[in-house]
């Protein structure tokens, strides 16, 4: 019976307070990555939090590489401005 209750409680929707606490924990550097892995692969985690953690883990490297690309483009543009024939001091 106890296992059945545990399954039901992990399928209940999370409250607003739980989501706020979750997002506050995810704002802590380094700990956020550890917590995402724990929540994504733990059997006792709420199904909503588990799916959210999995989606964050999928999107995290995508956001990282998009950010690197944007920084690269900005640096290249900034270094190319002085070499422009229209640039005069």
Beta strands, then each sheet from edge to edge (+ up, - down):
end
